[in-house]
Protein backbone atom coordinates (compact mmCIF):
# COMPACT_ATOMS: atom_id res chain seq x y z
CA UNK A 1 0.00 0.00 0.00
CA UNK A 2 1.11 3.55 -0.67
CA UNK A 3 3.17 5.07 2.14
CA UNK A 4 2.65 8.34 4.03
CA UNK A 5 1.72 11.24 1.78
CA UNK A 6 2.47 14.95 2.27
CA UNK A 7 -0.30 16.84 4.04
CA UNK A 8 -2.86 18.32 1.67
CA UNK A 9 -2.37 22.05 1.02
CA UNK A 10 -6.13 22.41 1.57
CA UNK A 11 -6.08 20.82 5.05
CA UNK A 12 -7.20 22.64 8.20
CA UNK A 13 -4.41 24.02 10.36
CA UNK A 14 -4.95 21.34 12.99
CA UNK A 15 -7.36 18.75 14.33
CA UNK A 16 -10.10 20.47 16.35
CA UNK A 17 -10.21 20.38 20.15
CA UNK A 18 -13.02 17.83 20.37
CA UNK A 19 -15.25 17.91 23.46
CA UNK A 20 -16.23 14.84 25.42
CA UNK A 21 -19.66 13.47 24.54
CA UNK A 22 -21.34 12.03 27.64
CA UNK A 23 -21.84 8.31 27.19
CA UNK A 24 -19.05 7.95 24.61
CA UNK A 25 -15.48 6.69 25.00
CA UNK A 26 -12.99 6.21 22.18
CA UNK A 27 -9.72 4.35 21.67
CA UNK A 28 -7.27 3.48 18.91
CA UNK A 29 -4.44 1.00 18.56
CA UNK A 30 -1.98 -0.72 16.25
CA UNK A 31 -3.14 -4.27 15.51
CA UNK A 32 -1.01 -4.91 12.43
CA UNK A 33 -3.91 -4.93 9.97
CA UNK A 34 -2.35 -2.22 7.85
CA UNK A 35 1.26 -1.76 8.94
CA UNK A 36 2.98 -2.67 12.17
CA UNK A 37 4.12 0.89 12.81
CA UNK A 38 0.79 2.74 12.88
CA UNK A 39 -2.61 2.76 14.54
CA UNK A 40 -5.07 0.92 12.33
CA UNK A 41 -8.08 0.03 14.53
CA UNK A 42 -10.48 2.38 16.32
CA UNK A 43 -13.14 1.58 18.92
CA UNK A 44 -16.07 3.80 19.85
CA UNK A 45 -17.91 2.63 22.98
CA UNK A 46 -21.49 3.80 23.49
CA UNK A 47 -23.58 3.85 26.64
CA UNK A 48 -26.10 1.06 27.11
CA UNK A 49 -29.31 1.52 25.11
CA UNK A 50 -27.80 4.13 22.76
CA UNK A 51 -29.86 4.72 19.63
CA UNK A 52 -28.02 4.34 16.32
CA UNK A 53 -28.92 5.17 12.72
CA UNK A 54 -26.89 4.52 9.59
CA UNK A 55 -26.75 5.11 5.86
CA UNK A 56 -24.68 2.83 3.67
CA UNK A 57 -23.37 2.40 0.16
CA UNK A 58 -25.75 1.09 -2.48
CA UNK A 59 -22.85 -0.62 -4.23
CA UNK A 60 -23.86 -4.11 -5.33
CA UNK A 61 -20.45 -5.33 -4.16
CA UNK A 62 -20.77 -3.93 -0.65
CA UNK A 63 -18.29 -5.20 1.92
CA UNK A 64 -19.11 -7.69 4.69
CA UNK A 65 -19.15 -4.97 7.41
CA UNK A 66 -21.82 -3.01 5.51
CA UNK A 67 -24.04 -6.08 5.29
CA UNK A 68 -23.46 -6.82 8.98
CA UNK A 69 -24.41 -3.27 10.05
CA UNK A 70 -27.60 -3.33 8.00
CA UNK A 71 -28.73 -6.60 9.53
CA UNK A 72 -27.59 -5.66 13.05
CA UNK A 73 -29.49 -2.36 13.06
CA UNK A 74 -32.58 -4.15 11.76
CA UNK A 75 -32.27 -6.84 14.45
CA UNK A 76 -31.87 -4.36 17.32
CA UNK A 77 -34.37 -1.81 16.07
CA UNK A 78 -31.60 0.79 15.87
CA UNK A 79 -29.47 0.45 18.98
CA UNK A 80 -25.79 -0.15 19.57
CA UNK A 81 -23.09 -0.52 22.18
CA UNK A 82 -19.94 -0.05 20.10
CA UNK A 83 -18.42 0.68 16.70
CA UNK A 84 -15.25 -1.18 15.69
CA UNK A 85 -13.33 0.15 12.67
CA UNK A 86 -10.17 -0.98 10.93
CA UNK A 87 -8.14 0.55 8.12
CA UNK A 88 -5.80 -1.22 5.72
CA UNK A 89 -8.28 -3.87 4.62
CA UNK A 90 -11.82 -3.29 3.28
CA UNK A 91 -13.06 -6.85 3.96
CA UNK A 92 -14.94 -6.51 0.68
CA UNK A 93 -15.27 -9.20 -1.97
CA UNK A 94 -14.00 -11.70 0.58
CA UNK A 95 -16.90 -14.19 0.36
CA UNK A 96 -18.14 -16.19 3.31
CA UNK A 97 -14.81 -15.86 5.07
CA UNK A 98 -15.33 -12.09 5.14
CA UNK A 99 -18.78 -12.52 6.69
CA UNK A 100 -17.34 -14.89 9.27
CA UNK A 101 -14.58 -12.41 10.12
CA UNK A 102 -17.14 -9.73 10.96
CA UNK A 103 -19.10 -12.13 13.15
CA UNK A 104 -15.92 -13.06 14.99
CA UNK A 105 -15.06 -9.40 15.59
CA UNK A 106 -18.54 -8.64 16.88
CA UNK A 107 -18.68 -11.68 19.15
CA UNK A 108 -15.23 -11.06 20.62
CA UNK A 109 -15.97 -7.43 21.42
CA UNK A 110 -19.46 -8.24 22.70
CA UNK A 111 -17.95 -10.63 25.24
CA UNK A 112 -15.71 -7.88 26.56
CA UNK A 113 -18.45 -5.26 26.72
CA UNK A 114 -21.21 -7.55 27.98
CA UNK A 115 -23.61 -7.03 25.10
CA UNK A 116 -25.02 -8.99 22.18
CA UNK A 117 -22.95 -9.28 18.98
CA UNK A 118 -25.68 -7.38 17.10
CA UNK A 119 -24.98 -4.37 19.34
CA UNK A 120 -21.47 -4.16 17.85
CA UNK A 121 -21.30 -2.29 14.54
CA UNK A 122 -18.30 -2.91 12.32
CA UNK A 123 -16.64 -0.96 9.51
CA UNK A 124 -13.53 -1.56 7.40
CA UNK A 125 -11.60 0.43 4.82
CA UNK A 126 -8.61 -0.34 2.65
CA UNK A 127 -7.66 -2.80 -0.04
CA UNK A 128 -10.52 -4.77 -1.65
CA UNK A 129 -10.32 -8.52 -2.20
CA UNK A 130 -7.88 -9.46 0.57
CA UNK A 131 -8.96 -11.57 3.53
CA UNK A 132 -9.12 -9.65 6.80
CA UNK A 133 -6.49 -10.79 9.36
CA UNK A 134 -9.24 -10.90 11.97
CA UNK A 135 -7.12 -12.61 14.64
CA UNK A 136 -4.91 -9.53 14.81
CA UNK A 137 -7.96 -7.41 15.61
CA UNK A 138 -9.51 -9.75 18.17
CA UNK A 139 -6.13 -10.24 19.85
CA UNK A 140 -5.83 -6.48 20.28
CA UNK A 141 -9.29 -5.85 21.69
CA UNK A 142 -8.18 -5.94 25.32
CA UNK A 143 -5.72 -3.09 24.67
CA UNK A 144 -8.42 -1.09 22.92
CA UNK A 145 -10.96 -1.60 25.71
CA UNK A 146 -8.37 -0.71 28.35
CA UNK A 147 -7.50 2.45 26.43
CA UNK A 148 -11.03 3.83 26.13
CA UNK A 149 -11.26 7.52 27.03
CA UNK A 150 -13.69 10.39 26.32
CA UNK A 151 -10.75 12.24 24.73
CA UNK A 152 -9.79 9.62 22.14
CA UNK A 153 -11.33 11.22 19.04
CA UNK A 154 -8.13 12.37 17.33
CA UNK A 155 -6.39 9.02 17.77
CA UNK A 156 -9.44 7.25 16.32
CA UNK A 157 -9.63 9.64 13.38
CA UNK A 158 -5.96 8.95 12.69
CA UNK A 159 -6.40 5.18 12.93
CA UNK A 160 -9.11 4.97 10.27
CA UNK A 161 -7.07 6.82 7.61
CA UNK A 162 -5.87 5.12 4.42
CA UNK A 163 -4.53 7.55 1.81
CA UNK A 164 -5.87 10.45 3.89
CA UNK A 165 -3.17 13.00 4.64
CA UNK A 166 -4.85 14.33 7.79
CA UNK A 167 -7.27 13.17 10.46
CA UNK A 168 -10.77 14.64 10.14
CA UNK A 169 -12.97 15.76 13.03
CA UNK A 170 -15.72 18.25 13.73
CA UNK A 171 -18.10 19.13 16.55
CA UNK A 172 -20.89 21.50 17.53
CA UNK A 173 -23.33 22.17 20.33
CA UNK A 174 -27.07 22.73 20.13
CA UNK A 175 -30.08 23.24 22.37
CA UNK A 176 -33.08 20.96 22.56
CA UNK A 177 -35.91 22.45 24.60
CA UNK A 178 -33.44 24.63 26.50
CA UNK A 179 -30.94 21.85 27.25
CA UNK A 180 -27.49 21.97 25.70
CA UNK A 181 -26.28 18.87 23.84
CA UNK A 182 -22.96 18.04 22.21
CA UNK A 183 -22.37 16.50 18.79
CA UNK A 184 -18.97 15.21 17.63
CA UNK A 185 -17.82 13.22 14.64
CA UNK A 186 -14.86 11.87 12.68
CA UNK A 187 -14.54 10.78 9.07
CA UNK A 188 -12.08 9.29 6.64
CA UNK A 189 -11.88 9.59 2.91
CA UNK A 190 -9.53 10.78 0.19
CA UNK A 191 -10.06 8.62 -2.88
CA UNK A 192 -12.82 6.35 -4.20
CA UNK A 193 -15.22 9.15 -3.27
CA UNK A 194 -18.57 9.47 -5.02
CA UNK A 195 -21.70 9.55 -2.90
CA UNK A 196 -24.57 7.08 -3.13
CA UNK A 197 -26.61 7.08 0.12
CA UNK A 198 -23.55 6.99 2.38
CA UNK A 199 -19.99 7.80 1.49
CA UNK A 200 -16.54 6.97 2.91
CA UNK A 201 -16.64 6.29 6.63
CA UNK A 202 -18.06 8.73 9.16
CA UNK A 203 -19.02 8.23 12.80
CA UNK A 204 -20.96 10.78 14.82
CA UNK A 205 -22.26 10.75 18.38
CA UNK A 206 -24.38 13.00 20.58
CA UNK A 207 -25.66 12.89 24.14
CA UNK A 208 -29.15 13.96 23.00
CA UNK A 209 -32.07 11.74 23.95
CA UNK A 210 -33.42 10.80 20.52
CA UNK A 211 -35.00 7.55 19.32
CA UNK A 212 -33.51 5.65 16.39
CA UNK A 213 -36.39 6.52 14.07
CA UNK A 214 -35.83 10.23 14.60
CA UNK A 215 -32.06 9.84 14.26
CA UNK A 216 -32.57 7.99 10.98
CA UNK A 217 -34.70 10.77 9.52
CA UNK A 218 -32.32 13.52 10.66
CA UNK A 219 -29.28 11.62 9.39
CA UNK A 220 -30.72 11.01 5.94
CA UNK A 221 -31.77 14.65 5.63
CA UNK A 222 -28.31 15.95 6.58
CA UNK A 223 -26.56 13.31 4.48
CA UNK A 224 -28.41 14.47 1.37
CA UNK A 225 -26.80 17.91 1.54
CA UNK A 226 -23.38 16.92 2.88
CA UNK A 227 -21.77 13.55 2.17
CA UNK A 228 -24.04 12.95 -0.82
CA UNK A 229 -22.97 16.26 -2.34
CA UNK A 230 -19.25 15.59 -2.62
CA UNK A 231 -17.10 13.79 -5.15
CA UNK A 232 -13.39 13.32 -5.70
CA UNK A 233 -13.20 10.79 -8.50
CA UNK A 234 -16.75 9.50 -9.24
CA UNK A 235 -16.01 6.06 -7.72
CA UNK A 236 -18.51 4.79 -5.14
CA UNK A 237 -16.81 2.69 -2.47
CA UNK A 238 -17.82 -0.81 -1.36
CA UNK A 239 -17.46 0.32 2.26
CA UNK A 240 -19.36 3.61 2.51
CA UNK A 241 -20.97 3.96 5.95
CA UNK A 242 -22.20 6.89 8.03
CA UNK A 243 -23.34 6.11 11.59
CA UNK A 244 -24.99 8.49 14.06
CA UNK A 245 -25.44 7.49 17.72
CA UNK A 246 -27.39 9.17 20.54
CA UNK A 247 -26.49 8.11 24.07
CA UNK A 248 -29.47 9.81 25.76
CA UNK A 249 -27.27 11.14 28.58
CA UNK A 250 -28.55 14.71 28.20
CA UNK A 251 -31.76 15.59 30.02
CA UNK A 252 -33.73 16.37 26.88
CA UNK A 253 -37.24 15.27 25.91
CA UNK A 254 -37.34 12.30 23.56
CA UNK A 255 -38.66 14.12 20.49
CA UNK A 256 -40.22 11.30 18.50
CA UNK A 257 -41.26 13.38 15.50
CA UNK A 258 -38.23 14.56 13.49
CA UNK A 259 -40.21 17.65 12.46
CA UNK A 260 -40.60 18.69 16.12
CA UNK A 261 -39.60 22.40 16.25
CA UNK A 262 -37.55 21.67 19.37
CA UNK A 263 -35.09 19.86 17.11
CA UNK A 264 -34.42 22.85 14.85
CA UNK A 265 -31.13 23.79 16.50
CA UNK A 266 -29.95 20.18 16.61
CA UNK A 267 -30.81 19.81 12.90
CA UNK A 268 -28.65 22.89 12.23
CA UNK A 269 -25.72 21.53 14.24
CA UNK A 270 -25.90 18.11 12.62
CA UNK A 271 -25.92 19.68 9.16
CA UNK A 272 -22.93 21.86 10.02
CA UNK A 273 -20.84 18.99 11.38
CA UNK A 274 -21.62 16.68 8.48
CA UNK A 275 -20.94 19.36 5.86
CA UNK A 276 -17.66 20.21 7.59
CA UNK A 277 -16.55 16.57 7.58
CA UNK A 278 -17.68 16.10 3.98
CA UNK A 279 -15.76 19.16 2.84
CA UNK A 280 -12.66 18.00 4.73
CA UNK A 281 -12.80 14.80 2.69
CA UNK A 282 -12.80 16.82 -0.54
CA UNK A 283 -9.98 19.00 0.78
CA UNK A 284 -8.02 15.78 1.22
CA UNK A 285 -8.86 14.44 -2.23
CA UNK A 286 -5.97 12.40 -3.55
CA UNK A 287 -3.52 14.80 -5.15
CA UNK A 288 -5.86 17.77 -4.65
CA UNK A 289 -4.50 21.29 -4.94
CA UNK A 290 -7.81 23.19 -5.24
CA UNK A 291 -11.19 23.02 -3.51
CA UNK A 292 -14.10 23.54 -5.89
CA UNK A 293 -17.64 24.65 -5.04
CA UNK A 294 -20.24 24.09 -7.77
CA UNK A 295 -23.56 25.93 -7.34
CA UNK A 296 -26.46 25.05 -9.62
CA UNK A 297 -29.71 27.01 -9.83
CA UNK A 298 -32.67 27.22 -12.19
CA UNK A 299 -33.08 23.44 -12.37
CA UNK A 300 -36.31 21.47 -12.60
CA UNK A 301 -35.88 20.27 -8.99
CA UNK A 302 -33.27 20.20 -6.24
CA UNK A 303 -32.49 16.59 -7.17
CA UNK A 304 -31.97 17.57 -10.80
CA UNK A 305 -29.72 20.43 -9.71
CA UNK A 306 -27.62 18.00 -7.64
CA UNK A 307 -27.23 15.65 -10.60
CA UNK A 308 -26.15 18.53 -12.84
CA UNK A 309 -23.72 19.72 -10.19
CA UNK A 310 -22.19 16.26 -9.87
CA UNK A 311 -21.89 15.97 -13.66
CA UNK A 312 -19.80 19.15 -13.59
CA UNK A 313 -17.86 18.11 -10.49
CA UNK A 314 -17.09 14.63 -11.87
CA UNK A 315 -15.99 15.78 -15.32
CA UNK A 316 -12.28 15.01 -15.85
CA UNK A 317 -12.17 17.88 -18.36
CA UNK A 318 -13.57 20.37 -15.85
CA UNK A 319 -11.33 19.06 -13.07
CA UNK A 320 -8.17 19.20 -15.18
CA UNK A 321 -9.05 22.70 -16.37
CA UNK A 322 -9.27 23.71 -12.69
CA UNK A 323 -5.92 22.02 -12.03
CA UNK A 324 -4.35 23.99 -14.86
CA UNK A 325 -5.98 27.29 -13.93
CA UNK A 326 -7.80 27.43 -17.26
CA UNK A 327 -11.20 29.25 -17.12
CA UNK A 328 -12.55 27.08 -19.93
CA UNK A 329 -16.27 27.55 -19.33
CA UNK A 330 -17.09 25.55 -22.47
CA UNK A 331 -16.28 22.42 -20.49
CA UNK A 332 -18.98 23.39 -18.00
CA UNK A 333 -21.45 23.71 -20.87
CA UNK A 334 -20.48 20.20 -21.95
CA UNK A 335 -20.99 18.79 -18.45
CA UNK A 336 -24.42 20.39 -18.10
CA UNK A 337 -25.45 18.87 -21.42
CA UNK A 338 -24.36 15.34 -20.49
CA UNK A 339 -26.11 15.35 -17.09
CA UNK A 340 -29.37 14.06 -18.54
CA UNK A 341 -31.43 16.75 -16.81
CA UNK A 342 -33.61 19.42 -18.39
CA UNK A 343 -31.68 22.58 -19.25
CA UNK A 344 -32.57 25.46 -21.57
CA UNK A 345 -29.60 26.08 -23.83
CA UNK A 346 -30.76 29.60 -24.69
CA UNK A 347 -31.14 30.63 -21.04
CA UNK A 348 -28.01 28.96 -19.69
CA UNK A 349 -25.73 31.24 -17.64
CA UNK A 350 -22.31 30.53 -16.12
CA UNK A 351 -20.11 32.33 -13.57
CA UNK A 352 -16.51 31.65 -12.54
CA UNK A 353 -15.46 33.30 -9.31
CA UNK A 354 -18.52 35.54 -9.47
CA UNK A 355 -17.64 36.77 -12.96
CA UNK A 356 -20.24 35.94 -15.61
CA UNK A 357 -18.80 34.14 -18.61
CA UNK A 358 -21.98 33.10 -20.44
CA UNK A 359 -25.59 34.24 -20.57
CA UNK A 360 -28.62 33.67 -22.76
CA UNK A 361 -27.01 30.59 -24.26
CA UNK A 362 -23.78 32.16 -25.47
CA UNK A 363 -20.54 33.63 -24.26
CA UNK A 364 -20.38 37.15 -22.80
CA UNK A 365 -19.16 39.48 -25.58
CA UNK A 366 -15.64 40.89 -25.20
CA UNK A 367 -15.10 38.82 -22.05
CA UNK A 368 -12.08 39.90 -20.02
CA UNK A 369 -10.50 36.63 -18.92
CA UNK A 370 -7.89 38.24 -16.64
CA UNK A 371 -10.05 38.17 -13.47
CA UNK A 372 -11.17 34.64 -14.33
CA UNK A 373 -7.59 33.45 -14.65
CA UNK A 374 -6.71 35.16 -11.37
CA UNK A 375 -9.54 33.34 -9.63
CA UNK A 376 -8.58 30.00 -11.16
CA UNK A 377 -5.02 30.44 -9.90
CA UNK A 378 -6.23 30.35 -6.30
CA UNK A 379 -6.93 27.45 -3.94
CA UNK A 380 -10.71 28.07 -3.59
CA UNK A 381 -12.62 27.84 -6.88
CA UNK A 382 -16.27 28.85 -7.25
CA UNK A 383 -18.32 27.75 -10.27
CA UNK A 384 -22.00 28.67 -10.71
CA UNK A 385 -24.54 27.68 -13.33
CA UNK A 386 -28.18 28.60 -13.92
CA UNK A 387 -29.91 26.24 -16.34
CA UNK A 388 -33.00 28.40 -16.75
CA UNK A 389 -35.89 25.96 -16.34
CA UNK A 390 -37.14 26.04 -12.73
CA UNK A 391 -36.49 26.79 -9.06
CA UNK A 392 -34.31 23.79 -8.16
CA UNK A 393 -30.90 24.42 -6.65
CA UNK A 394 -28.01 22.50 -5.11
CA UNK A 395 -24.40 22.94 -4.07
CA UNK A 396 -21.79 20.22 -4.47
CA UNK A 397 -18.08 20.15 -3.68
CA UNK A 398 -15.13 18.58 -5.45
CA UNK A 399 -11.42 19.08 -6.07
CA UNK A 400 -9.14 19.34 -9.06
CA UNK A 401 -7.58 16.34 -10.81
CA UNK A 402 -3.79 16.31 -10.82
CA UNK A 403 -1.08 13.89 -11.88
CA UNK A 404 -0.55 13.02 -8.21
CA UNK A 405 -3.95 11.29 -8.18
CA UNK A 406 -2.64 8.89 -10.81
CA UNK A 407 0.61 8.32 -8.93
CA UNK A 408 -1.16 7.62 -5.63
CA UNK A 409 -3.58 5.11 -7.12
CA UNK A 410 -1.08 3.43 -9.43
CA UNK A 411 1.00 2.58 -6.33
CA UNK A 412 -1.87 1.89 -3.90
CA UNK A 413 -1.05 -1.78 -3.25
CA UNK A 414 2.70 -1.55 -3.85
C-alpha positions in Angstrom: 0.0 0.0 0.0 1.1 3.6 -0.7 3.2 5.1 2.1 2.6 8.3 4.0 1.7 11.2 1.8 2.5 14.9 2.3 -0.3 16.8 4.0 -2.9 18.3 1.7 -2.4 22.1 1.0 -6.1 22.4 1.6 -6.1 20.8 5.1 -7.2 22.6 8.2 -4.4 24.0 10.4 -4.9 21.3 13.0 -7.4 18.8 14.3 -10.1 20.5 16.4 -10.2 20.4 20.1 -13.0 17.8 20.4 -15.2 17.9 23.5 -16.2 14.8 25.4 -19.7 13.5 24.5 -21.3 12.0 27.6 -21.8 8.3 27.2 -19.0 7.9 24.6 -15.5 6.7 25.0 -13.0 6.2 22.2 -9.7 4.4 21.7 -7.3 3.5 18.9 -4.4 1.0 18.6 -2.0 -0.7 16.2 -3.1 -4.3 15.5 -1.0 -4.9 12.4 -3.9 -4.9 10.0 -2.3 -2.2 7.8 1.3 -1.8 8.9 3.0 -2.7 12.2 4.1 0.9 12.8 0.8 2.7 12.9 -2.6 2.8 14.5 -5.1 0.9 12.3 -8.1 0.0 14.5 -10.5 2.4 16.3 -13.1 1.6 18.9 -16.1 3.8 19.9 -17.9 2.6 23.0 -21.5 3.8 23.5 -23.6 3.9 26.6 -26.1 1.1 27.1 -29.3 1.5 25.1 -27.8 4.1 22.8 -29.9 4.7 19.6 -28.0 4.3 16.3 -28.9 5.2 12.7 -26.9 4.5 9.6 -26.7 5.1 5.9 -24.7 2.8 3.7 -23.4 2.4 0.2 -25.8 1.1 -2.5 -22.9 -0.6 -4.2 -23.9 -4.1 -5.3 -20.4 -5.3 -4.2 -20.8 -3.9 -0.6 -18.3 -5.2 1.9 -19.1 -7.7 4.7 -19.2 -5.0 7.4 -21.8 -3.0 5.5 -24.0 -6.1 5.3 -23.5 -6.8 9.0 -24.4 -3.3 10.0 -27.6 -3.3 8.0 -28.7 -6.6 9.5 -27.6 -5.7 13.1 -29.5 -2.4 13.1 -32.6 -4.2 11.8 -32.3 -6.8 14.4 -31.9 -4.4 17.3 -34.4 -1.8 16.1 -31.6 0.8 15.9 -29.5 0.4 19.0 -25.8 -0.2 19.6 -23.1 -0.5 22.2 -19.9 -0.1 20.1 -18.4 0.7 16.7 -15.3 -1.2 15.7 -13.3 0.2 12.7 -10.2 -1.0 10.9 -8.1 0.6 8.1 -5.8 -1.2 5.7 -8.3 -3.9 4.6 -11.8 -3.3 3.3 -13.1 -6.8 4.0 -14.9 -6.5 0.7 -15.3 -9.2 -2.0 -14.0 -11.7 0.6 -16.9 -14.2 0.4 -18.1 -16.2 3.3 -14.8 -15.9 5.1 -15.3 -12.1 5.1 -18.8 -12.5 6.7 -17.3 -14.9 9.3 -14.6 -12.4 10.1 -17.1 -9.7 11.0 -19.1 -12.1 13.1 -15.9 -13.1 15.0 -15.1 -9.4 15.6 -18.5 -8.6 16.9 -18.7 -11.7 19.2 -15.2 -11.1 20.6 -16.0 -7.4 21.4 -19.5 -8.2 22.7 -18.0 -10.6 25.2 -15.7 -7.9 26.6 -18.4 -5.3 26.7 -21.2 -7.6 28.0 -23.6 -7.0 25.1 -25.0 -9.0 22.2 -22.9 -9.3 19.0 -25.7 -7.4 17.1 -25.0 -4.4 19.3 -21.5 -4.2 17.8 -21.3 -2.3 14.5 -18.3 -2.9 12.3 -16.6 -1.0 9.5 -13.5 -1.6 7.4 -11.6 0.4 4.8 -8.6 -0.3 2.7 -7.7 -2.8 0.0 -10.5 -4.8 -1.6 -10.3 -8.5 -2.2 -7.9 -9.5 0.6 -9.0 -11.6 3.5 -9.1 -9.7 6.8 -6.5 -10.8 9.4 -9.2 -10.9 12.0 -7.1 -12.6 14.6 -4.9 -9.5 14.8 -8.0 -7.4 15.6 -9.5 -9.8 18.2 -6.1 -10.2 19.9 -5.8 -6.5 20.3 -9.3 -5.8 21.7 -8.2 -5.9 25.3 -5.7 -3.1 24.7 -8.4 -1.1 22.9 -11.0 -1.6 25.7 -8.4 -0.7 28.4 -7.5 2.5 26.4 -11.0 3.8 26.1 -11.3 7.5 27.0 -13.7 10.4 26.3 -10.7 12.2 24.7 -9.8 9.6 22.1 -11.3 11.2 19.0 -8.1 12.4 17.3 -6.4 9.0 17.8 -9.4 7.2 16.3 -9.6 9.6 13.4 -6.0 9.0 12.7 -6.4 5.2 12.9 -9.1 5.0 10.3 -7.1 6.8 7.6 -5.9 5.1 4.4 -4.5 7.6 1.8 -5.9 10.5 3.9 -3.2 13.0 4.6 -4.8 14.3 7.8 -7.3 13.2 10.5 -10.8 14.6 10.1 -13.0 15.8 13.0 -15.7 18.3 13.7 -18.1 19.1 16.5 -20.9 21.5 17.5 -23.3 22.2 20.3 -27.1 22.7 20.1 -30.1 23.2 22.4 -33.1 21.0 22.6 -35.9 22.5 24.6 -33.4 24.6 26.5 -30.9 21.9 27.2 -27.5 22.0 25.7 -26.3 18.9 23.8 -23.0 18.0 22.2 -22.4 16.5 18.8 -19.0 15.2 17.6 -17.8 13.2 14.6 -14.9 11.9 12.7 -14.5 10.8 9.1 -12.1 9.3 6.6 -11.9 9.6 2.9 -9.5 10.8 0.2 -10.1 8.6 -2.9 -12.8 6.3 -4.2 -15.2 9.1 -3.3 -18.6 9.5 -5.0 -21.7 9.6 -2.9 -24.6 7.1 -3.1 -26.6 7.1 0.1 -23.5 7.0 2.4 -20.0 7.8 1.5 -16.5 7.0 2.9 -16.6 6.3 6.6 -18.1 8.7 9.2 -19.0 8.2 12.8 -21.0 10.8 14.8 -22.3 10.8 18.4 -24.4 13.0 20.6 -25.7 12.9 24.1 -29.1 14.0 23.0 -32.1 11.7 23.9 -33.4 10.8 20.5 -35.0 7.5 19.3 -33.5 5.6 16.4 -36.4 6.5 14.1 -35.8 10.2 14.6 -32.1 9.8 14.3 -32.6 8.0 11.0 -34.7 10.8 9.5 -32.3 13.5 10.7 -29.3 11.6 9.4 -30.7 11.0 5.9 -31.8 14.6 5.6 -28.3 15.9 6.6 -26.6 13.3 4.5 -28.4 14.5 1.4 -26.8 17.9 1.5 -23.4 16.9 2.9 -21.8 13.5 2.2 -24.0 13.0 -0.8 -23.0 16.3 -2.3 -19.3 15.6 -2.6 -17.1 13.8 -5.2 -13.4 13.3 -5.7 -13.2 10.8 -8.5 -16.7 9.5 -9.2 -16.0 6.1 -7.7 -18.5 4.8 -5.1 -16.8 2.7 -2.5 -17.8 -0.8 -1.4 -17.5 0.3 2.3 -19.4 3.6 2.5 -21.0 4.0 5.9 -22.2 6.9 8.0 -23.3 6.1 11.6 -25.0 8.5 14.1 -25.4 7.5 17.7 -27.4 9.2 20.5 -26.5 8.1 24.1 -29.5 9.8 25.8 -27.3 11.1 28.6 -28.6 14.7 28.2 -31.8 15.6 30.0 -33.7 16.4 26.9 -37.2 15.3 25.9 -37.3 12.3 23.6 -38.7 14.1 20.5 -40.2 11.3 18.5 -41.3 13.4 15.5 -38.2 14.6 13.5 -40.2 17.6 12.5 -40.6 18.7 16.1 -39.6 22.4 16.3 -37.6 21.7 19.4 -35.1 19.9 17.1 -34.4 22.9 14.9 -31.1 23.8 16.5 -30.0 20.2 16.6 -30.8 19.8 12.9 -28.7 22.9 12.2 -25.7 21.5 14.2 -25.9 18.1 12.6 -25.9 19.7 9.2 -22.9 21.9 10.0 -20.8 19.0 11.4 -21.6 16.7 8.5 -20.9 19.4 5.9 -17.7 20.2 7.6 -16.6 16.6 7.6 -17.7 16.1 4.0 -15.8 19.2 2.8 -12.7 18.0 4.7 -12.8 14.8 2.7 -12.8 16.8 -0.5 -10.0 19.0 0.8 -8.0 15.8 1.2 -8.9 14.4 -2.2 -6.0 12.4 -3.5 -3.5 14.8 -5.2 -5.9 17.8 -4.6 -4.5 21.3 -4.9 -7.8 23.2 -5.2 -11.2 23.0 -3.5 -14.1 23.5 -5.9 -17.6 24.7 -5.0 -20.2 24.1 -7.8 -23.6 25.9 -7.3 -26.5 25.0 -9.6 -29.7 27.0 -9.8 -32.7 27.2 -12.2 -33.1 23.4 -12.4 -36.3 21.5 -12.6 -35.9 20.3 -9.0 -33.3 20.2 -6.2 -32.5 16.6 -7.2 -32.0 17.6 -10.8 -29.7 20.4 -9.7 -27.6 18.0 -7.6 -27.2 15.7 -10.6 -26.2 18.5 -12.8 -23.7 19.7 -10.2 -22.2 16.3 -9.9 -21.9 16.0 -13.7 -19.8 19.2 -13.6 -17.9 18.1 -10.5 -17.1 14.6 -11.9 -16.0 15.8 -15.3 -12.3 15.0 -15.9 -12.2 17.9 -18.4 -13.6 20.4 -15.9 -11.3 19.1 -13.1 -8.2 19.2 -15.2 -9.1 22.7 -16.4 -9.3 23.7 -12.7 -5.9 22.0 -12.0 -4.4 24.0 -14.9 -6.0 27.3 -13.9 -7.8 27.4 -17.3 -11.2 29.3 -17.1 -12.6 27.1 -19.9 -16.3 27.6 -19.3 -17.1 25.5 -22.5 -16.3 22.4 -20.5 -19.0 23.4 -18.0 -21.4 23.7 -20.9 -20.5 20.2 -21.9 -21.0 18.8 -18.5 -24.4 20.4 -18.1 -25.4 18.9 -21.4 -24.4 15.3 -20.5 -26.1 15.3 -17.1 -29.4 14.1 -18.5 -31.4 16.7 -16.8 -33.6 19.4 -18.4 -31.7 22.6 -19.2 -32.6 25.5 -21.6 -29.6 26.1 -23.8 -30.8 29.6 -24.7 -31.1 30.6 -21.0 -28.0 29.0 -19.7 -25.7 31.2 -17.6 -22.3 30.5 -16.1 -20.1 32.3 -13.6 -16.5 31.7 -12.5 -15.5 33.3 -9.3 -18.5 35.5 -9.5 -17.6 36.8 -13.0 -20.2 35.9 -15.6 -18.8 34.1 -18.6 -22.0 33.1 -20.4 -25.6 34.2 -20.6 -28.6 33.7 -22.8 -27.0 30.6 -24.3 -23.8 32.2 -25.5 -20.5 33.6 -24.3 -20.4 37.1 -22.8 -19.2 39.5 -25.6 -15.6 40.9 -25.2 -15.1 38.8 -22.0 -12.1 39.9 -20.0 -10.5 36.6 -18.9 -7.9 38.2 -16.6 -10.1 38.2 -13.5 -11.2 34.6 -14.3 -7.6 33.4 -14.6 -6.7 35.2 -11.4 -9.5 33.3 -9.6 -8.6 30.0 -11.2 -5.0 30.4 -9.9 -6.2 30.3 -6.3 -6.9 27.5 -3.9 -10.7 28.1 -3.6 -12.6 27.8 -6.9 -16.3 28.9 -7.3 -18.3 27.8 -10.3 -22.0 28.7 -10.7 -24.5 27.7 -13.3 -28.2 28.6 -13.9 -29.9 26.2 -16.3 -33.0 28.4 -16.8 -35.9 26.0 -16.3 -37.1 26.0 -12.7 -36.5 26.8 -9.1 -34.3 23.8 -8.2 -30.9 24.4 -6.7 -28.0 22.5 -5.1 -24.4 22.9 -4.1 -21.8 20.2 -4.5 -18.1 20.1 -3.7 -15.1 18.6 -5.5 -11.4 19.1 -6.1 -9.1 19.3 -9.1 -7.6 16.3 -10.8 -3.8 16.3 -10.8 -1.1 13.9 -11.9 -0.6 13.0 -8.2 -4.0 11.3 -8.2 -2.6 8.9 -10.8 0.6 8.3 -8.9 -1.2 7.6 -5.6 -3.6 5.1 -7.1 -1.1 3.4 -9.4 1.0 2.6 -6.3 -1.9 1.9 -3.9 -1.1 -1.8 -3.2 2.7 -1.5 -3.9 
